[in-house]
Amino acid sequence: MFIHFLSICLCGTTFFVLRFQANLEYIGDLLNQIFKILPSYCLASSLYFDVTGSLLSEFREKTKGLGNPIPASEWHLLNITGDTGI
């Protein structure tokens, strides 16, 4: 139960914030990919992206960070397959 709490609350929030930092985008994306092996993290990741995915997509287009662009649609293939293309 503690692992689920940790992956939903702490990891989900921390990794999503890292994906908004221009110099830490790549690390946030990498951690997001790795932790998708935990089903509870997938829940947190999908909730965060559903609410603020378009904002994250706009941010990535407007800034010159280390991460790749992210499609705004939550149903885009890259967003529903564990971000394997990022």
C-alpha positions as CSV (number, residue, x, y, z in Angstrom):
1,M,0.0,0.0,0.0
2,F,2.9,2.4,0.7
3,I,4.3,1.7,-2.7
4,H,1.0,2.8,-4.3
5,F,0.9,5.9,-2.2
6,L,4.5,6.7,-3.1
7,S,4.0,6.2,-6.8
8,I,0.7,8.1,-7.1
9,C,1.4,11.1,-4.8
10,L,5.1,11.6,-4.7
11,C,6.4,10.2,-8.0
12,G,3.5,11.3,-10.1
13,T,3.7,14.9,-8.9
14,T,7.5,15.1,-8.9
15,F,8.0,13.6,-12.4
16,F,5.2,15.8,-13.8
17,V,6.9,18.9,-12.4
18,L,10.2,17.8,-13.8
19,R,8.7,17.6,-17.2
20,F,7.9,21.3,-17.0
21,Q,11.5,22.3,-16.2
22,A,13.3,23.2,-19.4
23,N,16.6,21.8,-18.3
24,L,15.1,18.7,-16.7
25,E,12.6,17.7,-19.3
26,Y,14.6,14.7,-20.5
27,I,15.0,13.3,-17.0
28,G,11.3,13.8,-16.3
29,D,10.4,12.0,-19.5
30,L,12.8,9.1,-18.7
31,L,11.5,8.7,-15.2
32,N,8.0,8.8,-16.5
33,Q,8.8,5.9,-18.9
34,I,10.5,3.8,-16.3
35,F,7.8,4.2,-13.7
36,K,5.0,3.2,-16.1
37,I,5.7,-0.4,-15.1
38,L,3.8,0.4,-11.9
39,P,0.0,0.4,-12.5
40,S,-0.6,2.9,-9.8
41,Y,1.9,5.3,-11.4
42,C,0.1,4.9,-14.7
43,L,-3.1,6.1,-13.0
44,A,-1.4,9.2,-11.6
45,S,0.4,9.9,-14.9
46,S,-2.8,9.7,-16.9
47,L,-4.7,11.9,-14.5
48,Y,-2.0,14.6,-14.6
49,F,-1.8,14.4,-18.4
50,D,-5.6,14.5,-18.8
51,V,-5.9,17.7,-16.7
52,T,-2.8,19.6,-17.9
53,G,-1.5,17.7,-21.0
54,S,-2.3,20.6,-23.4
55,L,-0.5,23.0,-21.1
56,L,2.6,20.7,-21.1
57,S,2.4,20.4,-24.9
58,E,2.3,24.2,-25.3
59,F,5.2,24.6,-22.9
60,R,7.3,22.1,-24.8
61,E,6.6,23.9,-28.1
62,K,7.4,27.4,-26.8
63,T,10.6,26.6,-24.9
64,K,13.9,25.1,-25.9
65,G,14.4,22.4,-23.4
66,L,16.0,19.0,-23.6
67,G,12.8,17.0,-24.0
68,N,11.0,16.1,-27.2
69,P,7.7,17.7,-28.1
70,I,4.6,16.1,-26.6
71,P,1.3,15.8,-28.6
72,A,-1.6,17.6,-26.9
73,S,-4.1,14.9,-27.4
74,E,-4.4,12.4,-24.6
75,W,-5.4,9.8,-27.2
76,H,-2.3,10.3,-29.4
77,L,-0.4,7.0,-29.8
78,L,2.6,8.4,-28.0
79,N,0.5,9.3,-25.0
80,I,-1.4,6.0,-24.6
81,T,1.5,3.5,-25.2
82,G,3.7,4.4,-22.2
83,D,5.4,7.3,-24.1
84,T,7.6,4.8,-26.0
85,G,8.2,7.2,-28.8
86,I,9.6,10.0,-26.6
